[in-house]
Amino acid sequence: MIKKEFVCKTEDKLLNVISQNNISYQSANKLLRKKDIKVDGARMSKNIQVYPGQVITIFIQEENLPKLFEKIFEDENLLIINKFKGIEISSKENPSIEKILNEGKEKYFPVNRLDRNTEGLTIFAKSKEVFNLIKKAQKNKEIKKSYLTEVVGTTNFSGKTVVSYLQKDDEKSLVKIFSSPVKGSVKIETRITTLNNSSGKTSLLLVEIFGGKTHQIRAQLSSLGFPIVGDGKYGKNLDNKKFKTKTQKLTAFKLNFNFSDKKLKYLSNLNFEITPSWLGK
């Protein structure tokens, strides 16, 4: 039996809140019937209303836990995983990949982060030295991250790099995109190529970045008039309902290394690639 605990962030029904934390609604309902859910230390048998700040604890059999990630590559220096949707890379309050990995003896340091509902390849360093080397390599554009995404509308991107300026709003947990520099903004560069158009309704895009900022791809595509299908923050609810998608169709599907540092140079001949879970659906 595994104990999972998190702090409620929104006012909602108990089962709804649990189902937003990597447990299916059906599984949460079974836990409630078995009284394997506590709210502020009290066992629950009804789907009560819960409020921000309340501590929710669930007790679940390990074999019933959802699969959150899979290991793609690991050696003495780093780990590369395929992160599934519905889990954060790092979080103080919610279950996260970083917390799960660091339950063992080895120490893992997340190098790049993906949004909760963005799936794909993520790098973890296994020492502070390697972490710093990879960060330096990112700044030197020695790591290329490629994404596949489906957007609303017909596009005709030819592989040209789009330059914009990103301004982060921490209070609202979103970013704004500008065509020229503004106070507090950072320059972002995104190479976009149209791979396919689907009956004029959506387009499949290849997106390539070096480094990457918070919500860079999601916000920039939306600013260009082509929000990602299923994106609840930078897209439109009407579009997401139309395409029956609640999470964004965005996958970090490929990693290419060109390390100059001798400690990591051996990785430059390796290619890491996965297939998006949503492709073809």
Secondary structure, DSSP 8 states (H G I E B T S, - for coil): -EEEEEE--S-EEHHHHHHTTTS-HHHHHHHHHTT-EEETTEE--S--EE-TT-EEEEEE-GGGS---EEEEEE-SSEEEEEE-TT-BSS-SSS-BHHHHHTTSSS--EE-S---TT-EEEEEEESSHHHHHHHHHHHHTT-EEEEEEEEEES----EEEEEEEEEEEETTTTEEEEESS--TTEEEEEEEEEEEEEETTTEEEEEEEEES--TTHHHHHHHHTT--BTT-TTTS-HHHHHHTT-SS--EEEEEEEE---STTTGGGGG-EEE---TTTT-
